[in-house]
């Protein structure tokens, strides 16, 4: 009897093995996903990623293969690729709320690693909407929100400092413009003063020239009144000459008178 039962058990084991092999042949992606999970557990993330990708070759719609591949990409720090895969799995409305909550949670982590804090905060919020009791999602949500508030405060303070610096620069520019304008006005005033001085000097020069001309004219007139005649004789000499001429005329007249009386006039020299 026991021998008969043993045969039955062996037959059942053979049947299960046959069914398993047949199932594995008909759905090879399942076996590749399990292989990838073992590799992932042993921290062989690159090998697990290869197994999940092979599984997707057989079934591109496999939620498990795509979700696990996204996690493997995260572990190998390929955060952008992880974000793409986890975004697709989180949006799969055919999956359970718990699975989608996990996908949103991991998606938030991939976005956080890329400093996409606003997107990560939204992913954590969606994860909590699907699974409100997830304490890790609550913590990540609160921590990310705090970082965002700090970042916003820093940006606001930086913008205020920039505005203040800009206002200060504008004020400095205005002061510089005013200073330049004052300098230009001073230069203009100096130029006007120089022009006035030049004009005054010119007037003084003209007046001096006029005065000199007047003095020269007066001197000329005075000199003309005092200068000797063109003959080169002084007035006294001229008067003596006139007197001599007059005397000569008188003598000539006397001689003529004597001649007229028969008086011989003796010559003084021969010509």
JOKAKA-V456790 format. One line per field, one symbol per residue. ss: DSSP state (2 for helix, 1 for strand, 0 for the rest). psi: psi as a letter, one per 40 degrees, with the letter a starting at -180 (. if undefined). burial: + if it has 24 or more other C-alpha atoms within 12 Angstrom, else -. Layout:
ss = ???
psi = ???
burial = ???
This chain:
ss = 0222222222222222222222222202222222222222200022222222222222000022222222222220002222222222220000002222222222222222200022222222222222000022222222222222222222222222222222222222222222222222222222222222222222222222222222222222222222000000002222222222222222222222222220000000000
psi = ddddddddddddddddddddddddddgddddddddddddddefgddddddddddddddgeehdddddddddddddefgddddddddddddegeeiidddddddddddddddddefgddddddddddddddgeehdddddddddddddddddddddddddddddddddddddddddddddddddddddddddddddddddddddddddddddddddddddddddddeiiieeeiiddddddddddddddddddddddddddeehhhhieii.
burial = ---------------------------++++++++++--+----++++++++++++-----++++++++++++++---+++++++++++++-------++++++++++++++----++++++++++++-++-----++-++--++------------------------------------------------------------------------------------------------------------------------------
